[in-house]
Amino acid sequence: MKIAIVEDDINMRKSLEIAMSDYKEFEIKTFKNAKDALKSLDDSFDLVITDINMPGMDGIEFVKTLNGKYEVIIMTGNATLQRAIESIHLGVKDFLLKPFDVDTLVAAIKRESEVQEAKKKVVKKNNATKQSTGFLGTSKVLEGILNIATKAAKTDASILLLGQSGVGKEVFATHIHNSSPRAKKPFVAINMAAIPENLIESELFGFEKGAFTDASEAKAGQFELANGGTLFLDEIGEMPYNVQAKLLRALQEKEVRRLGSSKSIKIDIRVVSATNANLMDKIKDGEFREDLYYRLNTIPVEIPPLKDRADEILQIAESMCEINCKKYEFELKTFSDEAKEQLLAYSWPGNIRELISVVERAVILSEGNEITADELFLQNRIN
């Protein structure tokens, strides 16, 4: 652990250097004033220990200048309640009153070291989650749902992902595929709402040459392309009623027949479907087959809206900010405290998809390296 000690009293400074030299796990560098420290501090330092009363820039101003980049322990011989409160507001973790013995200082350093190690473990876990699942953030709510999805992924049971538009249903589907024994086989996604009704059947099941006027050559359908892997049927509630019976048969018989063909083709796929619609209402209205619903809904996975996963909002925003800065070759930008407050206050009716769009726009249009609340353009939409 590399530690900077800023102390103007030469005797105190030398005493700390000698006392701390017995602790080989700590690398100590001392400075006689804040300005000298600022010239040398870099990312290699883990902790700053500073006196308050120093000529030139005092300890409080010094901590303000650090702007939260380093964890700080303050030491002083004449502390006041006002100074202590001010230090706490600046994020100072410990406040040591002089004179103190070296054991007291070492105990404070070790407490901070333990906190930093715990933080590193959380960051490592979050990064591992992002890398292994494709999610941009993590939260207790998300981890609970992921646990269900991961367990289900080990089987071939049909999974129905439920949730509002933009909550990340396709990311969940991809995670399920990647966590399954089929991970090395194809993952094929098809959005029912994006395909004209008259083309859905041929898109799903394929066709033979001459099956219809424009069929100049044979084409495999999405079922065949996904053979051995996972077929993700997004917006399943938009599937035309007449095609639903053929989908049900394909799932039950594990075979498909191309349009214009009398030959059935065996398939081995896992189906994951998703919808933001209430399928039970569609069943009551005669728009969705009840037997197909139960076939697809072996394991339902309800994905909450982003507003109910608030821990993820800033994680996703900061990840997308970094991604977009790299994409557009900008210097890395950050969000101001007011911008972060606004991101957390907004209800995100468009969920993650809306958040990603808002961040990209802010990265492009912001003037400096700190994105302000005004540059999010959310003021008129805050609930």
N, C-alpha and C positions, 0 to 999 in steps of 0.2 A: 504494500500500500504506500503510495507516494503522497507525502504531506508537506504543505507549505505552512511555515510558521512566521507570522508577521508581528514583530515586537521591536519597539523603538529603544527600549532599555537594554543596553549592551550586556549588562550583568545577567539579566533575566534571560536574554537570548542565548548567551553562552551556557548558562546553567541548563537550559532546555536541550541544547545540542548535546551536552555531555550526558545528561540523564537518559535521553532517548537513544543514545548510541548503543546501549545495552540490548535494545530490542531490534534484532536483525530483520524481523518481518516488516519493519517500517523504514522507508527511505525518507529522511528528513532534509528539507532545504529551508534555510532561514533567510529572512529579509528584514532590513532595518526600518522600512516604511512601505506604505501601500503602493506608492508609485513604482518602486523597484520591483515589487511583487507582480504588479500588472504587466511589466515588461517581460517577465519570465514565465508567467503562468501559461500552460498549454493543456492539451487534452490528456497528457500523461498524469496529471495530478488528480488524486481521488478526494482530497480533503484540504480545506484551508482553516487554519487556527489563527485568529487575529486578536490583538489588543483593541480596545475601543479608543482610549485617549492617546492619540499620536499626533505629532506635528504635521502640518500640511493636510492631507486627507485623513480624517479620523476613521475609526473602524466601521461606523454605521454607513458613512458615505462609500467606503470601500466595498462593503457588502452590497450596497445598492448598485455599484458599478459592475460587480460580478454578475448581477441580474439572474441569479439562480443557476448559473452554469456549474457551480461547485457546492458541495455540502460544506457548511461552515459551523465551527465552534468558536464562541467568543470568550475571551478571558479579560477580566478587568479588576482593578483594585478599588474602584469607587462606583459600583453599580447603583443606579437608581431604578425605581419601579418603571418610570417612563421609558428609560433606555432598554430595560428588559422586555417590555411590551413591544417596543419598536423593533427590537431584534427578532422576536417571535413572528411578528407580522412579515418580516423579510425572509422568513423561512429558516432562521437559525435553529439548529437542532439542540445545542447545549450551551449553557451559560456558566462559566467557571469563575468563581470569586478568588482573587489573589489574597493571601498566598495559598497555594494548593501544593500538595505533594505529587510526585511523579506518578504514583499509583492511581491517583484520582484522574489525572490526565489520560493515562493509558486506558483506564476503564472507560472513559468517555470515547476515546478513539475506537476501542474494540466494539462498543455499542454501535457506533456509526458504521464500522466495518461489517457487522452482522446485518444491519439494515441494508447496506449496499449489496451484500451478497444475496439477500432475499429478493431485492429488486431485480438483480441480474437473472435470478432463477425465473421470476415472473416474465421478464422480457424474453428470455430464452424459450420459455413455454409458449408465450404468445407468438413468437416468430416461428416456432415449430408448428403451431396450429395453422398459421397462415400458409407456410410452405407445404404442409401435408394435405391441407383441405382446400386451399384456394380462397379461404375467407380472409377479408382484410382486417378483421378485428375479432375479438373474442369477449365473451361475457359468461356469467354463470348460467343465464338463460340459454344462450347459444350452446354451451357445453353440454347442458342437459339434453337438448334436442339432438345434438350430434351423437351423443351416446346411444340414443334410441336408433338413429339412422345407421350408425356403425354396426350395431348388433344385427339389425335387419339386413345389412349389406352382405353378411356372411351366408345368408340363405338365398333361395331363388324366389322367395315370396314377393308378390306384387306390392309395390309401395305407392301410396297416393299422397302427394305433397299438397297441403292446403295452406292458403295464405294470400294476402293481398298482392296485387301486382307490384313488382319491384323489391320483394323481400329477399330474393336470392334463391328461388326454387331451382333454377338450373344449376347453380353452384352446389346446392344440396345433392341434386341428381348426379352431378359429376363426382362428388365426394363418395356417394354410395357406390358408384361404379368402380372408382379407384380403390375402395376398401373391400371390394368383393373378389372372389376367385376368378372373376371374368376381367380383371383389370387390364390384362394384356391383350384382350380382344376389343373389337370396335365399340365405341360409344357413339350412338347416332341419335341426334336430337331433331325433333320435328315439331313445329308450332302449328296447331290446328287452325288458329285464327289467321295465320299468314298465308294460307293456301286457298285458292278459289274452290268453292264447294264441288265443282264438276271435275276437279283434278285430284281431290284427296284420295279417292280409291286407287287410281293409277300410281300416285305417289307412294302410297303405303305398300301396295301389293305388286307393283310393276305391271308390265304389259308385253305382249308379243308383237312382232312386226305385223302390221295390218290390222291390229285390234280395233283401231279407229282411224279416221282420215289422216291425221298427222303422225301416225305411228310408223315412221319410215324404217325403224329398226327396233329390236327388242331392248327392253330396259328393265333392270332389276329394281324392285321396290325397296323401301327402307327396311322392311322386315328381313329381306335377304342380306342387305348390306350390314345389318346388325347381327347377323347369325354368329352365335358363340358369345356375343357380348350383351350390351344393354341398349334397349330402345327407350328413349325418353319422349313421351307424348305430352307436350306442353299444351295448356289450355284445352284439356280433353273435353271440357264442357261445351266447346264450340264444334265438336265433331257432328256432322250431319246424322240424323237418326237412322237413315237407310244404310249408312256405312258401319254403324255401331254393331249390327248383327254380324257382319263379316269379321269385324275385329274380335268379337266374342268367340266366334267359331275358330279363328286363327289361334287364339289363346288356349282354347280348350283342346283342339286337335293337334296343336303344335305343328301346323302346316299352313301354307298359303298357296293360292293359285293365281298366277298372273292373269290379267285381262286378256281374253282371246285364247287362253290355253285350257286344255282339258286335263293337264298334268299337275298334280299337287307337289309342292316342294317342302320337304321337312325342314323345320327351323328349331333352333335351340337358343332362346333369348330370355333375358330377364326384362320385364317391363316396369318402368317407373313412370307414373303419370302425374300431372299437376293441374291445378285449377285455382282460380280466384273466385269461382262461382259457387253458389250453394247447390250442389248436385241433387240434394233431396227435394229442393223446390222444383228443379228441372224435371225430376221424376214425377212429381205431382202434376206438373203442367204437361206431361207427355212428351218432353223434349229429350229425356235421357232414359236409357234402359236400366231398369232396376237390377236385372241379372248381370249386366256389364259392370254396374257400380260395385256390386259385391265381389266380382271377379278382380277388379282393380284395387279394391280397398281392403286387402288382406291386412296390411299394416298402414294405418293413417299416421301421417306426421304433420302436426300443426305447427306452422312457422309464424311466430308473432310479428307484428309490425315493428319497424325500427324504433318507434317512440317507446315501446315496451322493452327495448334492448339498449337503453341509454348509454351503458358503459361502452358500447361499440362506436358511438357517433364520432367522438374525437379521434379514436384509433383509425377509423375508416377515412375520416377527413385528412388526417396527417399522412396516411399511406398514399392516398390519391394525390395529395399535394406534392409529395416527393416524386411519385410516378409521372405526374404532368410536368413538373419542373425538368425532369430528365428528358421527357418526350419533346418539349419545346426548347430544350437547351438553355433554360433559365438558371440563374443562381438559385440555390435552395431557399424557398420562402417558408415563413412560419405564420401562424395566426396570432393576432393580438388577443389579450385577455378578453376584451369586449367582443371580439369575433367568436371566441370559444363560447362565451356566455350565450351569444345569439344562436350559435349552432345547437346548443343544448336546449334552448328555449323553444325552438321551432318544432312543430309537430310532425313534419316530414310525411305528408299524405302520399307522396310518391316513393316513400321508403328509400332504400339504398340507391336505387336508380336515380332518384332526384338528388340525393346527396352527392353522388359522383358528378352529376351534371353541374351542380352549384359550385363545387370545388374547382372543376376544370375552368369554368367561366371566371371565377375569382382569380385563379392563377394567371390567366391570360390578360385580364383587364386591370389587375392591381398595379399600382405605380412603383411601389418599393418592394423590399424584401419581407415586409411584414404586411399580411393581409388584414385590413381593418374591417370592422363590422359593416361599414357603409359599402365596402366592396363585395360583400356577400349578396347585396340586393335582396335581403330577406325582410327588411323593416316593415313593409306593408303587408307581409303575410304572417307575421308573428301572431299566434292565437292569444 
